[in-house]
Every structure is written in structure tokens, then in C-alpha cells.
């Protein structure tokens, strides 16, 4: 569901809409790959873009900045969901050892040479932190900070 643009809540509305897009892409693996490969021209996709543009403009974002922000937010959402979909697909293949748990990754990072990668070793917990869609939400808000 697309919200009616509210200048006082435009940031929350943008996060809400892109979270809906994220969830839709994750429900149907493959959509994110298609979204990265083609310019949106179907009416439903354009309707969503129209709503996003209306929200950004209502929030006082300049038209060119709004247009470019839409592109960046779509690209990030598609890339994020493509990565999550690929990880889920590889986790389903029990013979695939490409996907490791966070504990395995922390163990691997702790074993790196301290003289060559001291900050990576020291901050391994931060580098591997985040559950659910925390990183997605963080990045959307970071991007919105840049256009506000």
C-alpha cells in the first residue's frame, strides 16, 4: 500500500515503501535480478515510482535530487535483495560451503594476520553485526540523510 505524501513524515514513508519493495523482492526471488537488468516501464512499477517521487517532492527534495535518489534507492534495494536471495539459495544447497555462519566468519577474521589486518581483526564483531534488515534500514536512512 502506498501512502498519501505527508511532508512531515516523508522520510518514514520512503523507508516504509522501500521496505515493502524489499519484502516483495524477497518473496519472489529473481525479481531483484530483473529489476537490475531493465528500466522500469510497466504501469505498476511506474505507479510505485510516481508515489515515491510524490513523497520526496512533498518532503521538499529538489526534483533532480528526488529523481536520482529514487534511482539510487531502487538500485540499493535490488542489490540488497539479490544478495539475500543468493545467500538463501546457497543455504538451501547443503553441499555449498560458500555461506558460513557469523560464528565461523568471526573465527576466520580472528585468525587473520594481526600485522596486516589489525583493524579488521579488532572490529570483526562490528563488521559482522546486524540481524534481520538492520543494515538495510541503516543504509536507507544514510542515503536519506544525504538528500534531506
N, C-alpha and C positions, 0 to 999 in steps of 0.2 A: 504494500500500500504506500502510495506516495503522499507525503504531507503537503498541505497548503503552505506556501512560503511564509515564514514568520521571521521578520528581521531580528527580533530579539532572541530567536532560538536557531538561527541559520546554521551555526556550527554543529549543534546536536542533530539537526535534521540531516545534514550532509553525512555525518557519521552513521546515522540510522539507515539512510538509503544505501550507502556503500556496504554496510553490514548485511543488508538484505540481498544485495547483489552477490556479495561473498558467499552467503549461505546458499543462494540459488546455484552458483557455480559449483559449490562443493557437493550439492545434491546430485548434480548431473556432470560427472567428470567428463572432460572433453570440451565443455562449453568454454572454459578458460583458454584452451588452445585455439579454438575457433575465434574467440574474441581478440586474441593477439594477432591473428592472421588476416583479419578483414576489417575494413572500415564499416562501422555500423550504418546500415541503410534500411533495415526493415522498420516498419512503423512502430512496433512495440519498443524496440531499442531506442528509436528516436524519441518516443514519448517519455521514456525514462530520462534521456538526455535533456529534453525540454524542461522536465521538472527539476533536475539538478541545476540547470542554468538559471531557472527562475529563482531557486533558493539562493544561489550565490549572488545574483543581482540584487535580490531583496536584502541581502546582508551587506550591501554596499561595495561588493567586489567589482572592480572595473571590468567591462566586457571582455577585453582581450585576456586579462588575467584569469577571468572566470573560464573562458574557453580553454586556455592552456592548462588550468588547474583540473578541469574535467578530464582532459586527456591524460594527465599525469596520474590522477586518482584511478581512472579506469585501468591504465597500464599496471599500476601497482597492484590493484585488486586482482587482475587477471594473472599476473606473475605469482602473487601470493597463493592464489587458489590452485594454480598449476603445480606449484611446488608441493603443496599439501596433498593434492590428488596423486602426484607421483610417489610421494612417501607412502601414502595409504596403499597404493597398488603394490609397491615393493614389499611392504609389510605383509601383505596377503600371500606373497610368494615366499614360503618358509625356507626355501633354499637360497634366498637372496640375502647376502650378508652386508649389503651396502648400507642398510638402515641400522643404526646402533641406538641403544638406549642412552639416555642422558648420563647414567652412571658409567657406562662404557666410554662415552665421549670424555667425561671428566677424568677417568682413569688414563685415557690416551693423552689428554692435554697435560696431565700431571707428569707424564713420563717424557715430555719434550725436553730438549736440551736447555737448561736454565741460562746458559751463557748466550744462546742465540735467540731465545723467545721468552725472556723473563716476564714481560707484561702479559703475554698470553697465558703463561702458567699461573701467574699471580691472580689474574682476573677470570680464570676459567669458569667460575660459578656465574659471574655476570654475563659472560659470553654465551652461556648455555641456558640462561634463565628465561622464564616466561612459560606460562601454561595457557591452554586454550588459545584465544585470539588476542592475548595481551600485546604482543608485538604488532599485530595488525592495527589495533586501536591506537597504540603509541605512534605508529608511522602516519596514520591518517591525521592525527592531531598535530604532529610535527609539520606535515605538509600544510595543514590549515593555518598554522602559526605563520607560515611563510607568505600566505596570501592575504591574511587578515588586514 
